[in-house]
């Protein structure tokens, strides 16, 4: 493909997007300049050009943001859940009104296909609406009798306080909103730290909340490096941390939170498996394969990048996967036909190429792709299918976070479950079968937080979280809202 001839390339050059306030932090209801002069450059992963920059927050910036959130907390927490929910509902409408510039900005930040990012606003709005719908549960009376009949207890749900929300670069909108919406409904105030490569698209969410009437100081945004993130996690006025990102960084955050006994929610890495049972419909599997196993050019935590196929159908599965992946267009992510875009940044691009090198050295076969893509510019890796993969290979054990699927053989159902569970991660998974009851039985044997039957998707009303090295705690559902609450029991005699 020649990107210079791409209509999407010309579209990129003609975009006039409102990259507002890129020189400022959002603190106490306004965009204000940083107290320092260090900058973080934003690189387009297609052109490799620097197209924007944001400030690298100083300790003084951090203090101002946390102080604003701390000062706003009493007033925000004093509102009823229904009053807060009404603001969340207005914010949902405001977010949807920003759908197009939000999506384009997201794509320019991390190279996610525009077909993915233009849906980010509607998905974010649906998360706000879901949590707003839990206001009744939050405000309802909860009185519980003593088992011996001598009295009763009123159980209250108090907000934790100031929360640090730290987001990754792969889904910079929805992985913020999954934390932000329950925190706000619970009555918490927040300081958001977006990932360094993707600091701009989240500002559309902040602007939507401001337009919806969120009081000053309730939501604050600081841009900065990992150093600033560590200082935010350790700040004594931050009473809760929610983080999505890599397992090594998650361990450090957990250790820091443990020192001060502050609660933490961690949504970390994955190495999920799709078990293909012998009766699986491969045509159906093909129709959901990319969304379930290679979403966002493989840069998704829960996708099932390990396909476990029975020996009796192994070659058929390899052919189907290679054909499906090979037919999906790769190119400029601003082209609506593009399925596979670039890696989000150069370090990730280089990491994925190293994984491909290890696959070559350790004896995997290449059924599709297998190298960097032939493009004029950008961090493009060919969508790749690796067959003849064995469990000890690096690509079978470690999270790649790129467009690479590995296909392993299994002998019988017990062996398939054993292979699925032989990883320290436990985030997602799929079972493909024509018999849903049988698939459900296999799913229940998989040691992972979520499993799909013949597809995978998250549900805002159901808890999503990992086991083992995939995290701690959950997001979504009543359980996700509860992570931002502290119970208080008030006892009285009957």
N, C-alpha and C positions, 0 to 999 in steps of 0.2 A: 504493500500500500504506500502511496506517496501522499504524505500529509499536506504537502504544499498545494496539492490539487483538491484537497478536501473542502467541500462546501462548508463543513463545520469549522474548518480553520478560518475561513473568511468571516464566518459568523462570530467567532471568538474575537477577531480583530475589530469588529464593529460594535461589540457589546458596550453599552453605556449603563453600567450597573451602579447602584447607590452604595459604593463602598464607604459609607459614612463613618466618620469618627475613627478612622483607622489609626490616628495618632493618639488616641485617648483610651483611658479605662472608664468603665461605667461604675460610678460610685455614688451612693446616696441620691439616686434619681437623676444623675446628669453625667455627661461625658466630660471628663476633666483630664488635663495633660498629666503625663507621668512626671514624677520628680527627678527622673534620671533621663539620660540620653542614649542608652543602649537600645538597639533595635533588633527585632527578629524578622528576617526576610521571608516572604511567602513566594514559593516557587511553583509555577505551573508544571505539573508532571508530564505534560504533552510536549510543550515547547522548551522546557527547562529554563525558562526566563523568569526573572524576578519581576513580579507584577504588583506587589504591595509589601508593606511592612507594618509591624505593630510594636509598641513599646515592650521592653522587658522590665517587668515590674520590680521596683526597689522595695526594700523593707518598709520604707515610709508609705509607699502605695498600699502595701499589704495591711499595714496598721490602719490606714484610713478606711479600707474596705471592710475589715473585720469590725472596726468600731461602728461603722454605719449599720452593718447587719445587727450588731449587738444592741444598738440604740433603738432600732426599729422593732426588735423582737417583742417587747411587752405589748405594744399596740396591736401588732399583727396577731399575736397569740390570743389577745382578748376578744377578737372577733369570733362570732360563731362559725362553725364549719360551713354553714349555708351561705354566710356572707362572703367567706373566702371562695367558696365554690362558684358564686355568681361572677367573681372576677376571673376565675379560671375559664368559665364558659365564654366570657367576652374575649378573653385572650385567644381561645381556640378559633373564633371567627377572624380575629386580627391576623393570626398566623396564616390561615388559609388565604387571606387577601395578599399575602407576601409570597405566595407559592413560587412564582416564576423567578424573581431575583434571588430568592433563597436557594432554589435548586441550582441555578447557574453559578452562584458563588461557591456553593459546596463542590460542584464539579471542578471548578477552576482550582480549588484548594487541594483536592485529593484525587482527582481523576475518576471518581465514581461515574458510571454512565448516567447521562441525563435522564434516561428512562427510570433509573433508581432514584435520583435526587429530586426530581419533580414530584415524587410521591412523598417526600420527607415532610412537607408541610401538612398534608392531610393526615399522615400517620401521627405526627406530633399533636395535631388538633384532637385526634381521637383519643390519645392518651390523656390529654387535659380533660376531655369530656368524661372519660371513664372514671378518673379519680374524683372529679366533681360529683359524680353520681354516688360516691361513698359518703357524702356529707351526712345522710341519715344515720349510717352506722356509727359515724364519729360522734354525733350529737346525742345519740339515743341514751336513755337511762339504762344503767347496768347495775342492778341491785341483786345481790346474791345472799341467800340465807345461810346462817351457820348450820353445819350438818347436825349439831346437837340441839338446834332450835332456840338457843339463848339470845340470838341477835341477828343482825344482818350487816352486810358490807356494801357500800357504794364504791364502785370501781370507776375511776376517772382516767381519761387518756390525755396526758399532757404532752405538748411538743418538746422535743429534745432541746432545741435552742438553735444556735448558729451552726449551719452545716457547710462543710467544704465539699463541693461537687466537682470531681476531676474526671474529665472525659477523654476518650481516645480520638484518633484521627480518622478511623475507618467509617464511622457513622456519627459525625460530630453534632448532629441535631437530635436524633431520637435517643441516643445514649445519654444525652444531657437531660432531655425531657422526661425520660423514664425515672430520673432521680428528682428533677425539679418539681414535677406535678404533685407527687405524694408529699414532698417536703412542704410545699406551699399549702396544700390542703390541711396538713397536720398542724400548721401554725408556725412552722420554722422559717427562719430567714436564711439566706444563702450567700456564699461567695463561690462563683463558678470559675474554674480554671480550665479553659479549653486546651486541647493539645497544641503544641507549638506550630505544627504545619497547617492547622485548620482553625484560626482564631476569628475569622470574619463572619461566617454564616450564622453562628450562634447569636450575633447581634440583632438579627431579624427577630429572633425569639424575644430578646430583651426589649426591643422596640415595641413588639406586639403587647407584651405585658405592661409596659408603661402606658400605651394607648388604652389598655383595658382598665387602668386605674390602680395598678399595684402601688402601694405607698412607697415613698422614697426610702431607700435603705433596705427594703425587703429582698431585692435581687441586686447583686453586684457582680461585675465581671472583671477579672484581672488577666491580662495576657503575660506570659512569661515562660521561663525555662523550667526544667525539672527541679532546679535548686529552689525556685520560688514555691513550687508545689510542696516540697518537703517542709519549708517554713510554714506554709499554710496548714498542713496536717498537724504540725507540732504546736500551733498557736494555742495558748491556754483558753482563749474564749471560743474556740471552735470545739463544739461538743459532739459532733458526729461527722464521719467521713464516708463518702460514697465514691468508689473508684472503679472504673472499667479500664483494663489495660493488660499488660503482660504479667505473667506469674512472678518473675523475679522482682519487679517493682511492687507488686501487690504484697509480697512477703515483707518488704521494707516498710510499707505503709502499715501493715498489721503489727509489726514490731513497735513502730512509733506509737500507734494507738494503744497498744498494750501497756506501754510505759505510763500513760496517763489515764488508763482505764476508760477510754472513750469508745463508744460503739463504732463499728466499721462494717460496711458492706463492700464486698469485693467480687467483681465479675471479671474473671481472668481468662486464661487461654483454654484451648480445647484441642482435642485430637479425636474427633467423634467418628463413629463407624456406622455405615449403612450395611445391615445384614440382608443379603438377597437370598430368600428361601427358594427352594427348588421350584415351587409353583408360582413364582413371581411373574407378573405381566411386564415384560421388558419394554413393550411399547409405552405403557403408562409410565414406567420408570424413566424412560427417555424424555417424556413430556415435562417431568418435574426435576430432572437431574440437575440442571444448572442452577436453578433457584435453591435447591436443597443441598447441593454439594459443592457449588463453585460461585455462590452469590457474591456480587461485588468484586469480581475478578479474584475470587478466593480469599479476599480480605474480610472475612467474617468469622467470628469466634466459634459459633455453634455448628457450622456446616460439617457434613459428614464426608470428609476428604479421604477417608479410608473405606473402600468398598470391599466387603467380604463376600466372595462368590463361591458357590458350591463347585466341587471339582467337576460334577457332571455338566455344568452349564458355564464353566469358566470362560471358554473361548467365546461363547455367544455374548456374555456380559462384556468382555473386553471389546469386541467388535461394536456393540451397541454404544458403549461409552465413548469410544474413540470417534465413531461417526457423529454422535450428538455434539461432542465438544468441537470436532473439526468443522462442523457446519455452522457454528455460531460465529457471527462476525466480530472481528477485533479491529479497533481503530480509534478515531478521535471520540472521546466520550461525549462531546457536544452533538454528535450525530445520533439522532434518535434510534437509528438501526443498530448501533453498536451494543454488543453484549459484553465483550471483554475490553476494558480500558487498560491503562498503565498501572504499574505499582504507584502507590501514593507519593513516594519520595525515593531519593537515591539510596539511602541506607537499606530500605526494604527491597529495592530492586537488586542490590548486590547480595543481600541475604538469600533471596530466592535463587539467584544464579548459583550460589554456593551449594544449595540443596540439590540442584540439578547435577552439579559436578559430582556430588557424593553418590547420587543415584547411578551415574555412569560408572564410577569407580567400584561400587559395591555390587554391580551385576544386574540391576533392573533393566528391563526391556522398554523401549520407547514405542508405544502404540500410537501416539499422536504428539506433535510438538517436540519439546525437549531442548529448546535453546532460546536465546533472546530473539525477539521479533525483528524482522527486517523493516525498520521504520526510519524516516529521516531524522527523527529526534524523539526524545521521551524515554520513559522508564518502562518499556514494553517487554514482557516475557510471553513467549508463545503459550497458549493454553495447552497443558501437557497431561497425557495419560500414561502412567507407568504400570506395566504389567510384570509378572514374575517377581513381584515384591514379596519379601519374606519378613517376618516380624522383627528380626534383629536389625534390619536396615535403618539408617538414620531417618530416611523419609517416611518410614512406617511408625517411628517413635516420637519424633519431634514436630511441634507445630510449625508449619511452613508459612502460612499466611500469604499465599500466592496461588496462581491458577494451576495447581498441580493435584491430580487425583492419583492415588495409589490403589491397586487392585490386588488383594491377597486371596489365596485359596483356603477353603476349609473343607474338612472331611465329613463332618456331621453337625447337627445342631449344637451339641455340647461344645464342640470345637469352635464353632462360630462365636458362641457366647464367651468362651475362654479368650479368644482373640480380641473381642470387643472390650473385654475388661482387663486386658494386660497392659494398660497404660495408666499412668498416675492421674490423667485428666478424666473428668466426668461431667461434660456440659450438655452435649446433644446426642443425637442418634436417630436412626430410622430402621424400621423393619419393613421390607417389601415382600408382600405375600398376597395371594388371592383369597386366603382364609384369614379374615381379620381377627377372629378369636385365637387362632394359632399365633398370629403375629403379636397380639397383645400378651400372650403367655411368654413369648421370647423377649418382648420389650421389658416385662417385669423382672427378667433375670439380668438385665443390663444395669450396671452400676453407674448410672448417670442421672443428671437432674431432669432432663426432658427427652422424650422419645416420640417420634412421629410414626404413624402407621401409613405407609405409602406416600408420605410427603413430610415436610417439616415447616412449621410456622409457629411463631410465638403468639400467645393469647394474653391480651392486656389484663384479663380477669383471673389468670392463673399464675402461680408463682413461677419465676424463671431464675434459676441459680445453678451453680455447679457443685460438684463433689470433688474431694481431693484437691489436686493442684488447680482446679478450675474455679475455685472461689470459696466465699464464705457469705452466708446469708442469701436473700433472694430479692428480686425486683418484681414489680407487677402484683396484681391481686391485693386483697386485704392484707396479705402477709407483707407485701412490699410497703404498704402504707404504715403498717405496725412498726417497721424499722425506724420510723421517725417519731415514735411515740414512747413515752415512759408511763407505765401505769402507777396510779396511786390508789391505795385501798383505805377508805375511811370506815371504821367499824363503829357500830352502836348497838346497844342492847334493844331487844324487841320490846 
